[in-house]
Amino acid sequence: MPDETITTRSVGRGFAEVEEDFVLDDTPRTKTVFRAQIHRGGFRGQIIRYRKDANGNSEEVVPVNFNQLHENEGVEIKLKTEAAKKLDEAFAKLTQLLQE
């Protein structure tokens, strides 16, 4: 695992957000990232998939209101093998950061 700096920003006592998203997949039309947060007990985060505009820019995601979904509706984000490997690498980097 190459030496990479992970920048965090404290958002509360014993809780920090990782400044940079871990990019899992990036195509001309979409971008999938893992947005991590670190706390004393470990880490957590969100997998976010953006749809890019015609210029290839991704804007802040509009959240899905799960209270408005009907029975058996949900959101599915499929990860290809390479994206799953990148997610595993992100977990390893965050685990190493916590151990330091």
N, C-alpha and C positions, 0 to 999 in steps of 0.2 A: 504494500500500500504506500503510494508516494506521500511525502511530507507535504501536507496542505494545511494552510491556516484556516481555522474555523472561527469566525467572529461572532460573538454573542453580545446580546444587549439585555441587561437586567430589567425585568418588568415587575418584579416583586421579590419579597424575601425568599431566597432559595429557589428562584424561578427565573429562567432566561430564555429568550428566543434566539435562534440561530439566524443571523442577518441574511445569509445567502441561502436560497433554495437549492436543494440537490436536484439537478435536472436528470430525470429518468428517461425521457424520450422527447425528441424535438424534430418535428417534421415541418414542411412548409405551411401546413394548415392547423396543426395542433402542437401543444407543448404540455408535458406531464411532469410535475415536480413533487418532491417531498419537502414539506415545510416543517422543520423540527423545532421542538421546544425541549429544554433540559430542566430537570428538577432534581431534588436530592435523591429521590427514589429511582431515577433513571431518565428516560426520555420518552417523548410521545410526539405525535405530529399528524399532519394531514396530507393526503395524496390529493393533488389538485390537477385537473385537466383543463387547459385553456383552449379556446378556439381563437386562432389568430385572425386579424383583419387582412384586408387585401395587400397591405404593405408588410405583412409578416410580423406585426407587433401584437403582443398579447397584453390585454388590459386586465385590471382587477376582476376577479371572478364574481359573478352574481350568484349568491348562494341559493340552493334549492330549499324551499320551505317544506320540510318533511311532514308538517301538520296538514298540508294540503294534498298529500299523496293519498290515493285510494288503496284499498287492500291489495296486497300482492304487487304494488308498485315500489320501485326503488331506483337506485343509481348504481350502475355497474361500471367499473373502470378496469379494463383488461390490461395486463402488463405482459409485454412480450418477454422472452427469455433475457434479452440484453437489459431491459428495464428492470426486471426482477434482480438481476445481478448488481445493477447500480444501486438499487434499494438496499440490498444486502451489504454492499460496500459502505453506504451511508450509515447503516446501523453499526458496522464495525468501527467506523471513524468516531461516531458518537460514544460508543462504549469505551473506546480508547481515551477519549477526552474526559469522560467521567472518572476513569481510573487514575488519570493524572491529577 
